[in-house]
């Protein structure tokens, strides 16, 4: 069964509520599974802000490089306001070929993504006491260690072993505990876990 995409606002609201609650009221959560529940890598979906290199075979005058606008669309020669967001590059290629077929005989289009941002539903968000809190594009087999390297680790004020991951299964949010302190500063590789698209990593502040 295909995993449903979580509501971005629902996940972030739950994450923010937990973060504001502080460590003193931290409930017990089950440990995060070591292996993520993903069968194969998800196809890359284009997102707002992605750079696209569009090549039309034997038609350099309509080949171009564009950036997907915040509304998920872009303009290119002979094509106006085509939707790119939440499509795979192959799907976008077929859409462009249909549009260009009105002007060019049997167009062959190749789309290459040159700046990987992706849709919100596939981003991993890190909030709280990370050195550089940010949203990251999910990559195949991405682990908690990979995420921590990307955000520069945790701050001196972080309660690393009280960190949690908010994750969606079938539209329902679940929360899991992770041991960042043991992983980063203790070198305990057993604390490393695989991430999933849409995960929110919450790193609370230590109050003692």
Number of C-alpha atoms within 10 A of each C-alpha: 4 7 11 12 16 21 16 13 9 12 19 17 12 15 21 14 10 18 20 12 11 15 18 9 9 14 10 10 14 12 15 22 14 14 13 15 12 15 7 8 12 13 10 21 22 25 27 21 20 22 19 22 15 22 19 20 13 11 12 10 9 15 18 15 14 17 19 20 18 12 13 20 17 19 15 15 10 12 12 11 12 16 18 25 23 19 19 16 21 15 13 21 20 16 16 24 18 16 15 20 12 11 10 14 9 12 18 18 21 18 21 14 20 13 14 18 21 22 20 21 19 24 21 22 22 22 21 22 22 23 18 16 20 15 19 20 19 25 17 15 16 17 18 22 18 15 22 20 12 15 17 12 21 22 15 12 14 21 22 26 17 22 23 26 24 20 21 21 12 11 12 13 15 15 21 16 20 26 22 26 19 16 20 18 11 11 12 13 11 10 20 22 22 19 29 26 25 25 23 25 27 27 29 25 21 16 10 7
